[in-house]
């Protein structure tokens, strides 16, 4: 069974929907490559508006795949290091998706 760490079917649905998005997969790949990045850095790298990038990052953070840290005026995002089993499986699936760019 995919979700065995206390995740409800509704939570699993939200998680899978979050990672089943082309732009979010590209964002996750960028964060994996860079380690961490600001919204502006991610927006430039994936060629999206600041606003759209921010929304995608918030969606990924809401399901627990990425985390943020405020430093001065900038917010830095990174993939959570110790993902739970289900989150880790979803992230691995998203990051190993075939050539998306």
PEBEL-V917217 format. One line per field, one symbol per residue. psi: psi as a letter, one per 20 degrees, with the letter a starting at -180 (. if undefined). A space follows every 50 residues. Layout:
psi=???
This chain:
psi=pgojkjprhgggggghhhilpghhgggggghgghgqqrgggggghjlrqg ggggggghghhhjjhrrqppodiqppqqppgmqrgggggggggghjqroh .
